[in-house]
Amino acid sequence: MGKAAKIRPKGVVDLGTVSSKDSVQ
């Protein structure tokens, strides 16, 4: 899940990838 999320745009990050950085933005 985390790897797949990195390929997506910032606003579409999956939970667990950066549940602190991009997720909050």
N, CA, C and O atoms as a CHARMM CRD file, in Angstrom:
* protein
*
  100
    1    1 MET  N      0.84000  -1.20000   0.00000 PROA 1      0.00000
    2    1 MET  CA     0.00000   0.00000   0.00000 PROA 1      0.00000
    3    1 MET  C      0.87500   1.24900   0.00000 PROA 1      0.00000
    4    1 MET  O      0.63700   2.17200  -0.77800 PROA 1      0.00000
    5    2 GLY  N      1.85200   1.28100   0.84000 PROA 2      0.00000
    6    2 GLY  CA     2.71700   2.45000   0.92200 PROA 2      0.00000
    7    2 GLY  C      3.46200   2.71500  -0.37700 PROA 2      0.00000
    8    2 GLY  O      3.60800   3.86200  -0.80000 PROA 2      0.00000
    9    3 LYS  N      3.93500   1.63500  -1.01000 PROA 3      0.00000
   10    3 LYS  CA     4.68200   1.81300  -2.26400 PROA 3      0.00000
   11    3 LYS  C      3.77800   2.34400  -3.36600 PROA 3      0.00000
   12    3 LYS  O      4.16700   3.24600  -4.10700 PROA 3      0.00000
   13    4 ALA  N      2.59200   1.80000  -3.47800 PROA 4      0.00000
   14    4 ALA  CA     1.65900   2.22200  -4.53200 PROA 4      0.00000
   15    4 ALA  C      1.25000   3.67500  -4.33800 PROA 4      0.00000
   16    4 ALA  O      1.02600   4.40300  -5.30500 PROA 4      0.00000
   17    5 ALA  N      1.15500   4.08400  -3.09000 PROA 5      0.00000
   18    5 ALA  CA     0.71700   5.45100  -2.78500 PROA 5      0.00000
   19    5 ALA  C      1.76000   6.46700  -3.23600 PROA 5      0.00000
   20    5 ALA  O      1.42000   7.57800  -3.64300 PROA 5      0.00000
   21    6 LYS  N      3.02000   6.08400  -3.16300 PROA 6      0.00000
   22    6 LYS  CA     4.08100   7.03200  -3.52700 PROA 6      0.00000
   23    6 LYS  C      3.99900   7.41900  -5.00600 PROA 6      0.00000
   24    6 LYS  O      4.44200   8.50200  -5.38900 PROA 6      0.00000
   25    7 ILE  N      3.43300   6.53800  -5.83600 PROA 7      0.00000
   26    7 ILE  CA     3.35100   6.84600  -7.26900 PROA 7      0.00000
   27    7 ILE  C      2.23600   7.85200  -7.53000 PROA 7      0.00000
   28    7 ILE  O      2.25100   8.54300  -8.54900 PROA 7      0.00000
   29    8 ARG  N      1.28600   7.93800  -6.63500 PROA 8      0.00000
   30    8 ARG  CA     0.14300   8.83700  -6.83400 PROA 8      0.00000
   31    8 ARG  C      0.49100  10.26900  -6.43300 PROA 8      0.00000
   32    8 ARG  O      1.46600  10.49900  -5.71700 PROA 8      0.00000
   33    9 PRO  N     -0.31500  11.23500  -6.90100 PROA 9      0.00000
   34    9 PRO  CA    -0.09800  12.64700  -6.56100 PROA 9      0.00000
   35    9 PRO  C     -0.17400  12.88300  -5.05500 PROA 9      0.00000
   36    9 PRO  O     -0.65700  12.02700  -4.31300 PROA 9      0.00000
   37   10 LYS  N      0.29600  14.02800  -4.61100 PROA 10     0.00000
   38   10 LYS  CA     0.32700  14.32800  -3.16900 PROA 10     0.00000
   39   10 LYS  C     -1.05900  14.28600  -2.53700 PROA 10     0.00000
   40   10 LYS  O     -1.22300  13.71600  -1.45900 PROA 10     0.00000
   41   11 GLY  N     -2.05100  14.87200  -3.18100 PROA 11     0.00000
   42   11 GLY  CA    -3.39100  14.92800  -2.59600 PROA 11     0.00000
   43   11 GLY  C     -4.07900  13.57800  -2.54000 PROA 11     0.00000
   44   11 GLY  O     -5.12400  13.43500  -1.90500 PROA 11     0.00000
   45   12 VAL  N     -3.49300  12.58000  -3.20600 PROA 12     0.00000
   46   12 VAL  CA    -4.15800  11.27100  -3.25500 PROA 12     0.00000
   47   12 VAL  C     -3.33500  10.20200  -2.54700 PROA 12     0.00000
   48   12 VAL  O     -3.43200   9.02200  -2.88300 PROA 12     0.00000
   49   13 VAL  N     -2.53600  10.60200  -1.58100 PROA 13     0.00000
   50   13 VAL  CA    -1.69900   9.63100  -0.88000 PROA 13     0.00000
   51   13 VAL  C     -2.55300   8.67700  -0.05500 PROA 13     0.00000
   52   13 VAL  O     -3.53500   9.09100   0.56200 PROA 13     0.00000
   53   14 ASP  N     -2.17600   7.39800  -0.04500 PROA 14     0.00000
   54   14 ASP  CA    -2.92700   6.40400   0.73700 PROA 14     0.00000
   55   14 ASP  C     -2.59100   6.50800   2.21700 PROA 14     0.00000
   56   14 ASP  O     -1.48900   6.92300   2.57400 PROA 14     0.00000
   57   15 LEU  N     -3.51000   6.14400   3.06200 PROA 15     0.00000
   58   15 LEU  CA    -3.25000   6.15800   4.50700 PROA 15     0.00000
   59   15 LEU  C     -2.16800   5.14000   4.82700 PROA 15     0.00000
   60   15 LEU  O     -2.19600   4.02200   4.31300 PROA 15     0.00000
   61   16 GLY  N     -1.23000   5.51200   5.65800 PROA 16     0.00000
   62   16 GLY  CA    -0.16500   4.58300   6.00000 PROA 16     0.00000
   63   16 GLY  C      1.13600   4.98600   5.31700 PROA 16     0.00000
   64   16 GLY  O      2.22000   4.67700   5.81300 PROA 16     0.00000
   65   17 THR  N      1.03400   5.67000   4.18700 PROA 17     0.00000
   66   17 THR  CA     2.24700   6.10500   3.48900 PROA 17     0.00000
   67   17 THR  C      2.91000   7.23400   4.26100 PROA 17     0.00000
   68   17 THR  O      4.03100   7.09900   4.75200 PROA 17     0.00000
   69   18 VAL  N      2.20100   8.34300   4.35800 PROA 18     0.00000
   70   18 VAL  CA     2.72700   9.49200   5.07700 PROA 18     0.00000
   71   18 VAL  C      1.63400  10.04000   5.97100 PROA 18     0.00000
   72   18 VAL  O      1.42000  11.25100   6.01400 PROA 18     0.00000
   73   19 SER  N      0.95200   9.18800   6.66900 PROA 19     0.00000
   74   19 SER  CA    -0.18000   9.60600   7.50200 PROA 19     0.00000
   75   19 SER  C      0.17100  10.77200   8.41900 PROA 19     0.00000
   76   19 SER  O     -0.46900  10.95600   9.45400 PROA 19     0.00000
   77   20 SER  N      1.16500  11.55100   8.05700 PROA 20     0.00000
   78   20 SER  CA     1.54600  12.70800   8.87400 PROA 20     0.00000
   79   20 SER  C      1.91200  13.89700   8.00400 PROA 20     0.00000
   80   20 SER  O      1.61500  15.03900   8.35500 PROA 20     0.00000
   81   21 LYS  N      2.55500  13.63900   6.86900 PROA 21     0.00000
   82   21 LYS  CA     2.98800  14.74600   5.99500 PROA 21     0.00000
   83   21 LYS  C      1.92400  15.08200   4.95600 PROA 21     0.00000
   84   21 LYS  O      1.11300  15.98400   5.16900 PROA 21     0.00000
   85   22 ASP  N      1.92200  14.36000   3.82900 PROA 22     0.00000
   86   22 ASP  CA     0.98600  14.66200   2.73800 PROA 22     0.00000
   87   22 ASP  C     -0.46500  14.43500   3.15400 PROA 22     0.00000
   88   22 ASP  O     -1.35600  15.17400   2.73400 PROA 22     0.00000
   89   23 SER  N     -0.70200  13.42500   3.96800 PROA 23     0.00000
   90   23 SER  CA    -2.07300  13.12700   4.39200 PROA 23     0.00000
   91   23 SER  C     -2.72100  14.34200   5.04900 PROA 23     0.00000
   92   23 SER  O     -3.89300  14.63300   4.80900 PROA 23     0.00000
   93   24 VAL  N     -1.95600  15.04600   5.87700 PROA 24     0.00000
   94   24 VAL  CA    -2.49400  16.20100   6.59300 PROA 24     0.00000
   95   24 VAL  C     -2.67600  17.39000   5.66600 PROA 24     0.00000
   96   24 VAL  O     -3.61100  18.17200   5.83500 PROA 24     0.00000
   97   25 GLN  N     -1.79700  17.53300   4.69600 PROA 25     0.00000
   98   25 GLN  CA    -1.87900  18.69300   3.80200 PROA 25     0.00000
   99   25 GLN  C     -3.23500  18.71900   3.16100 PROA 25     0.00000
  100   25 GLN  O     -3.52600  19.61400   2.36700 PROA 25     0.00000
